[in-house]
Amino acid sequence: MITISDEEYAKLTDYMYRNYGIKLGEHKKALVVGRLQSVLMQNNFRSFSEYLDYVFSDKTGNALITLINRITTNHTFFMREPEHFNFLRDKVLPYLVNTVKSKDLRIWSAGCSNGAEAYTIAMVLQEFFGSEKPLWDTRILATDISQKVLDTAKKGEYSNKDIATVPPHWKNKYFDVVDDEKVVVSDRIKNEVIFRSFNLMNEVFPFKKNVRTKA
């Protein structure tokens, strides 16, 4: 097993914090080493210094994408912290109905992880507007720094365990059964969400005001 020195770990953590706002404390060292171990072994790196030099000099950006995918923790689930969604339904949306005359609504799900939050918001919108939904031009922009979780989110495929927190009638309305173990988000919900890669540390927001098309 390739170990990481205090100097090497400081170099890595400083880079991730300055460029991506990801704070890796000393208690994360074992986790980081464990997640990166196979990358170093498969590419025959002899030390973390050698690996980091390679990552920082890679012009394609692929090595950096691998690093980010490995060390970021993407923990989320449907209906996580439900009071937030209740507030959206009971307070925010009624206010917008009375103030947004254009019926044009955009919501940003930053740090969307595997898409559960963004899809939950889409279902809340569908439930709230009901038969009047076609009168509204709604879109949810879902961003994350990890391309790995974005690829998962775009597929919209989840296990029955993943959607255990979803209300039963929502499961029937907004998910299609793939097999005994897997479901997929219905197209009418998928079409509400646009997934993009984005670093929240960027000073420039690279998206148009009205995001309407999928990549």
N, C-alpha and C positions, 0 to 999 in steps of 0.2 A: 504493500500500500504506500502511495506517495503522500507524504505529510506536507503541511504548509507551515512556513515559519511565520512568526509574528509580523515581520517586515512584509512578507508576501501578502498576508491577510490584510494588513493595513493598506497596502497598495490597491488591492481588489475592492475593499469596502469604501475607500475614499473615492475611487473612480465611479462606483455604482451610486454613491450618494450625490456626488457633484453633477453627474450626468443624467441620472434617472430618479433621484429623490428616494432611492431604496436604502434604508438604513439597516445594515447588518451588524448587530452587536456581537460581542465576544461569545455570547451564548449560542450564536448561530454557526460558529466555526465548524463544529463537527458535522452539522447538516450540510453546509456548503461543500466541505471536503468529500462527503459521501456522495452527493449529487454530481460532482464533477469528476470523481475518480474514474469512471468508465470512459469519459471523454479523453482524459490524459492517457489512459492505458491503450485505448484503441488507436490513438494517433502517435504513440511512442514518445510522448513527452517525458523527460526525465525529472522535471521539477515544475512547480507552479509558476516560477519565474519565467521559465521557457514557454509555458502555455500562455501566460498573460501577455508576454511580448508578442506572441503570435496573434492573439486576439486583437490587441491594440494596433497592429500593423496590417491586419487583413483588410485589403481594399474592397473586397466584395461585401463585407458586413455579415457574411454567413456565420463566421465564428462568434461574433457578438450576439447574433440571434440565438445561437445554441446556448451560449452562456446565460443569457437572460431567461430563456425557456427552462433551463435547468435550476436556476436558483430562486426564481420567483415562486411564491406560494399562492395558488389561486383557489381560495376557499369561498364558495358561495353555494346557495341553493334556492329553489323556488320559494317565494313568500318569506324570504329571510327578513327578520325584523318587520313583521306585518304592520306595525303601527305607522311606518313610513308610507306604505301603500294605502292604508286607511286615510291618512292625512291627505294624500294626493286625491283620493276619491271624494272625501267629504268636504275638503276645504279648497284645495288648489283648483280642481277642475270646475266646480261650481262658480268660482270667481272668474276663471277664464271664459266660461260660457257667457258671462255677462259683460265682459270687457273686450274680448277679441272678436271684433266685428268681421274680420277677414276669414274667420274660421280656419286659420292656418296655425297649426300647433307643432312645435319642434321640442323634443325632449332629449337631453344628453345623458347617457349612462356611461360615466367615466369609470374606468377600471371594471369593465363588464365581465371579465373572466370568461366562464363557459357559456355565457348568454342567458343564464337563468333570470337575472335581474331585469334585463332588457325585455325578455319575453313576458315576464310577469307584468311589467308596465304596460305592454301591448294588450294583455288580457284585461287589465284594469280599465284601459281606455275603451275596449270593446264592450265591456260590461256597463260602463258608465253611460256611454252614448247610445248603446242599443240600436234601435231602428234609425236613429239620426246619425249614426256613424258615417254613412256615405256622404253626408253634407259637410263633413270636416276633412281637411287635408292634413293628416297627421303623419309624423315620421319620427322614429327614435334613432338617434345616432349613438351607437355603442362602440366604445374604444377601449383598447388595452395595449399594453406594451409587449405582451407575449403573443407571437404569431401562432404558437402551438394552441393556445386556448381559443384564439380567434377562429382557427380552422375548425375546432370542435364546435364552437358556437354557431358558425355558419351552417353546419350540417343539421343542427337542431335535433339530434338524436340523444335520447336519454333512457336510462333503465327505469323500470317501475319503482325502484328504490329512490331514484333521483327525484321523482315527482310525487313522493309520498306526502309532501306537505301541501300539495295542490288540492283545492276543494274538489270533491268528487264530480260535480257537474261541470267543472272546468276541464277535467280530464277528458270527459266525453265530447265536449264542444271544441276544444283547442288542441287535441293531440290525436294523431292517427296511429293505430296499432301496427307495428312492424312484425313482431312475433310475440311469443309468450313472455319474453324478458325485456323487450325494447319498444319504445314509442318514438314518434317524431312529431315535432311541432307542426301544426297545420299551416298550409300555405298562406291563409289569410292573416295569420299572426306573423309568420316569417316575413311577409311582404311589408310589414310595418317597421322592420328593423334593418338598419344598414350598419355593417361592421367595418371598422377601420382601425389600422394600427396607428397609435399616437402615444407620444411621450409627454406626460403632463408637465415635464420640466421645460418643454419648448415655449419660447416667448411668443411665437407666432402661431396662431390657430389656422391651420392650412385648409380649412373647409369653407365652402361657400355658405352663405346664409341659409339657403334652402337646399338641403341635400335630398335629392329625389331619386337618384339612380344607384344601383348596386354595382360594386366593382366585379 
